[in-house]
């Protein structure tokens, strides 16, 4: 939690056990988006569709870069990111993405 909201906010919430509102959670970066309860599934599906339209390989490597990059030093994280970028850029999905961009059409992964 400290990586998301900072050590001060994390300590305050953990030490006091205070329940915070959704608006507070959004303000401090604990949640990414606020939606009305009746719009939750629609917004979740919209986000999922947006992600699914991207290169599965690129999404997987981006996730790995973020997750693993936070575990080590900045230098190690940057090295990992550069290596994964190279693998991603050499993939057939990158070729399709670039071709689709140039042809002004959605990519087909």
N, C-alpha and C positions, 0 to 999 in steps of 0.2 A: 504494500500500500504506500510506503514511503516513496517509492519510485514514481508512483502515479500522482500523489498529492503533496509531496514534500514531507520532510520529517516532522515539522511543526504540526501540520494538520493531522498527520498519522498519529503522533503522540497524543494530541488532544482527543481524538476520537477513541483511541484504544484505552488511554488512561481513564477517561471519564465515562466511557460507555454511552455517551449521548447519541440519541437517534437523530439523524439529520434528515432534512427534507430532500425531495428529489431536486428541487431548485438549488439547494446548497451543494448537493452531490455533483450537479452539472457545473456549478460555478468553480468548484475546486478541481475539476477534472476527473472525478471518480466515475462519472458516466459520460458517454459521448453525445447522447441525444435524449431529449425529452419528448414524449408523445402522449397524447390522450389515450386512456385505456382502451377505448373502442377503436383506436387506430393502430394498436400495437402490432397485431398480426399483419396488417396491410404494410406497415412500414418495415417490419422484419423481412417480409417476403420481397419487398422492393430492394432492400439492401442485399439480400441473398442473390437476387437476380442480377444486380449490378456486379457483384463479385463473380458470379458464375459466368458472366459474359467475358471475363478476362481470361487470359492464358492460365490454365490450371498449373502449369509448371512455374510460371512467374509468381503466382499467388503463393504456392507452396514454398518457393525459395525466399520470397519476401518474408513470409511467416517465420521460416527458419532463421533468416538473418536477424530479425527483430528478437525472437526468443533466445537464440543462442548468443547473439551479440551483446545482450544485457548481462550475460553471465561472467564475461571476462573483462579485460581492460578495454579501453577505447581502441587502442592499437590492434588488439586481437579482433575486436568487432569489425573494424574497418577492413582488416585482411579477409575475414570471412565474407563480408559483404562484396568485396571486389572479386573474390573467387566465385561466389554464387552468381554475380552479375555476368561474369565471363561464360559460365555454363549456360545461363539463361539466354544470353545473346547469341550463343552458337546453336540454339535449339531450332527445330522446324517451326515451333510455335512463333518464334520471333520473326521468322521469314513470312509467315502468314499474317502476322500483325502488321508488319511493315507494308506488305503488299496491299492489305485491306486499307490501311491508312492512305496510301498513295492513290488507290482506286476509289477513295471516299465511300467505303462501304463497311458494314460491320464485319469484324473478323469472325472466322468460323473455326473454333478450336475443338 
